Amino acid sequence: MAPELHELLRSLRVWDPEVTALPPFDPATAPAAPLPLFTRWFAEAVAAGQTEPHTMSLATADAEGLPDVRIVMLHGADDDGWSFATHTHSRKGGHLAGRPYAALAFYWPVLGRQVRVRGSVGAAPARRGRRICTPVPPGRWRRR
Ligand SMILES: Cc1cc2nc3c(=O)[nH]c(=O)nc-3n(C[C@H](O)[C@H](O)[C@H](O)COP(=O)(O)O)c2cc1C
């Protein structure tokens, strides 16, 4: 590793108490349905001044199973799932056509919170190019 990179990395912190609040969270108390908790946490991230809280990492996999990831914008979250818009002819569109599953990750550093969502992905009929990622419990995949 280049010494400059090493020094730079050593100089950085995560969860610096001067800029990060760490609200307590006991996963055992999480509600069975994730949407209300996501909605509350999203609102809290906005209220805490998190920049671009509606951007998220979207992971897909190609035909060989090789993963890829990129940033997209959240368009909505409701009982149908988490939705984003993209072109079907993009690389991720090709991945999703072959393997209609994805994972999302949000990170809201100001509160030290991350949210992970994974599940099947289907094209939303209402708006062209909109896709919906429906979370399902691990091991209980379902197709939309
Ligand atoms: C802040 C930000 C928001 C973005 N939002 C979207 C989006 O909503 N939809 C999208 O298709 N690409 C979005 N992009 C571009 C993707 O990250 C990516 O570069 C592009 O979609 C091509 O990805 P692919 O080659 O894996 O298909 C965004 C990029 C950034 C940095």
The ligand as a Tripos MOL2 file, in Angstrom:
@<TRIPOS>MOLECULE
LIG
   31    33     1     0     0
SMALL
NO_CHARGES

@<TRIPOS>ATOM
      1 C1        -25.8870    9.7170   -6.4370 C.3       1 LIG1
      2 C2        -26.1340    8.7760   -7.6050 C.ar      1 LIG1
      3 C3        -27.4320    8.4190   -7.9230 C.ar      1 LIG1
      4 C4        -27.6780    7.5640   -9.0120 C.ar      1 LIG1
      5 N1        -28.9610    7.1810   -9.2650 N.ar      1 LIG1
      6 C5        -29.1920    6.2860  -10.2530 C.ar      1 LIG1
      7 C6        -30.5220    5.7940  -10.4750 C.ar      1 LIG1
      8 O1        -31.4860    6.1450   -9.7730 O.2       1 LIG1
      9 N2        -30.6950    4.9030  -11.4870 N.ar      1 LIG1
     10 C7        -29.6560    4.4630  -12.2660 C.ar      1 LIG1
     11 O2        -29.9070    3.6440  -13.1660 O.2       1 LIG1
     12 N3        -28.3910    4.9070  -12.0740 N.ar      1 LIG1
     13 C8        -28.1270    5.8140  -11.0880 C.ar      1 LIG1
     14 N4        -26.8570    6.2460  -10.8610 N.ar      1 LIG1
     15 C9        -25.7850    5.7560  -11.7530 C.3       1 LIG1
     16 C10       -25.3620    4.3230  -11.3240 C.3       1 LIG1
     17 O3        -24.5870    4.4050  -10.1350 O.3       1 LIG1
     18 C11       -24.5500    3.5960  -12.3940 C.3       1 LIG1
     19 O4        -23.3530    4.2940  -12.6600 O.3       1 LIG1
     20 C12       -25.3210    3.4380  -13.6970 C.3       1 LIG1
     21 O5        -26.6830    3.1720  -13.4680 O.3       1 LIG1
     22 C13       -24.7360    2.2850  -14.5290 C.3       1 LIG1
     23 O6        -24.7630    1.1010  -13.7430 O.3       1 LIG1
     24 P1        -24.6850   -0.3610  -14.4240 P.3       1 LIG1
     25 O7        -23.6220   -0.2680  -15.4730 O.co2     1 LIG1
     26 O8        -24.3170   -1.2950  -13.3250 O.co2     1 LIG1
     27 O9        -26.0460   -0.6540  -15.0090 O.co2     1 LIG1
     28 C14       -26.5930    7.0850   -9.7920 C.ar      1 LIG1
     29 C15       -25.2850    7.4430   -9.4430 C.ar      1 LIG1
     30 C16       -25.0620    8.2640   -8.3660 C.ar      1 LIG1
     31 C17       -23.6280    8.6140   -8.0010 C.3       1 LIG1
@<TRIPOS>BOND
     1     1     2 1
     2     2     3 ar
     3     2    30 ar
     4     3     4 ar
     5     4     5 ar
     6     4    28 ar
     7     5     6 ar
     8     6     7 ar
     9     6    13 1
    10     7     8 2
    11     7     9 ar
    12     9    10 ar
    13    10    11 2
    14    10    12 ar
    15    12    13 ar
    16    13    14 ar
    17    14    15 1
    18    14    28 ar
    19    15    16 1
    20    16    17 1
    21    16    18 1
    22    18    19 1
    23    18    20 1
    24    20    21 1
    25    20    22 1
    26    22    23 1
    27    23    24 1
    28    24    25 2
    29    24    26 1
    30    24    27 1
    31    28    29 ar
    32    29    30 ar
    33    30    31 1
@<TRIPOS>SUBSTRUCTURE
     1 LIG1         1 GROUP 0 **** ****
